[in-house]
Amino acid sequence: MKGLVAAIWATLMLVGLVHAGEQPGNVYTVGVVPQFEAGRLQHIWQPLLERLGKRTGYSFRMQASGSIREFERDLLRGRFDFAYMNPYQLIMANRAKGYLPLVRDHGRELCGVLVVRKDSTIDDPRDLQGKPVAFPSPNALGASLQMRQELHDRFGITTHPKYVQSHDRVYLNVLLGETLAGGGVLDTLEAQKPIYRNALRVIYTTAKVEPHPLAALPTVPVEVRQKVQRALLRMANSQDGKRLLARIPMRQIGPATLEDYEPLRLKGLERFALSPD
């Protein structure tokens, strides 16, 4: 039996699931909602997770998802120990598996933007009744879910959603005239190249909500959750740590609670959400 245990341990070390001196229970998976392509997410998160590992003594392994829908399926099945998700995904994940938020950005709020081409004659969202509009995915909060809810409840209109998988593709669809309008969020619009951003015009902005949290499964031990939370908060005390956090983006990191996201439960967003299964 000892020989079998040693062989299994050696194999785990070989494939990189654990490192020398670590216990298997100290390796935690981290899921990240794929707002961007995989290489960019890896570039953002890997240095941060390595720094978090050094500060906590645990190992964090990013578990990539091929699409937002795949991420949501895995999230609602509890396959991530920790996960960075949009606020409505937190509501769903808390309901399904009890995920608890640890940290969020306290320096900004999330808001959706409805954009058209700068030379478009459309100024009022009501002009989009029955028209195709580009959205990244059904459950992208500000860009799609909340946008569709407010267009329906505030303006009394229903659009024909065209889901194009990313914010970048939303803006491209509008610029190319594939759709008359598209839903994004202010952060991703501002991140576009100036030549693209300056060719778009915002005709509507949604109500603001608290931004994406990093959350943990309740099965992760309390002391581990607390240690991770403290380590992330302390990262903000150094310039290098601030730089790593800002790329998420969490420019002014602070604690997060379920109460921060309670207003979302009152919007009736489930009318527009799509189950990932």
C-alpha positions, 0 to 999 in steps of 0.5 A: 500500500505504501508503494502505491501511495508513493507512486500516485504521489510521484505521478501527481508531482510529475503532471504538475497538479501538486508541487514538492512540499504541498499536500493534495488538499492545498491545491484549489481550482479557480474558474474565470468567466471568459470575457476575453480569449483564453490567452489573454485571461491566462496572461491576466490571472496566472501571475496573480494566482502565483503571487496568491500562492506565495502569500497563502502557501496554497496552490491555485490552478486556473481551470479554463472554460471554452465559452461562457456557457461552459463556465456557467455549467461548471460553476453551477455544478460546483467544479471550481473551488474559487471563481470570478464571475459576473454578479448574476452568475453569483446569484445563480451559483449561490442558489445552486451551490452556496458560493460566497463572495470574498472580494470585489472592486470598491472603486467602480460599478458595473453598467451596461451600454447600448451602442450604435454606429456614430453615423446611425440615425437611431437615438432612442432605444424604442427605435430598436423594437423587433430589430436584431441587436448583438449581445455577448451571451444571454447571461452577460449581466450588464451587456445582455441580461440587465440590458434586455430587462431594462429595454423591456421593462422601461421602454416596452420593447423586445429585440431579436438577440444575436449572441456573438460570444464576446464584447469585442465581437459585439462592437465589431458587429455594430461597426460592420452593420451586421446589427443596428445596435449592440450591448456591452459594458463601459469598461470593455467599450473604453478598452477598444482601440480608439478608431473603433471606440470613436466610431460608436455612440452610446444611446443608453446606459443601464442602472449601475450594480456592484461589479464582478466578485471572486467567490468560493465554494462553502466546502472550502474551509473557512480558514482557507477562504479567510486567508485568501481574502486577507492575502488579496486585500494585502496585495493592494498595499504594494505597487506590484500587487495593485498592478496585478489586481487592476488587470482583473480589473479590481482597482480598489479591492475590498471585501464582498458580501451577498448583501452587496448583490441583493438588489439584483434579486429584485429585478426579475432577471430570471425572465431573461436568463438562459440555463447553461444546461 
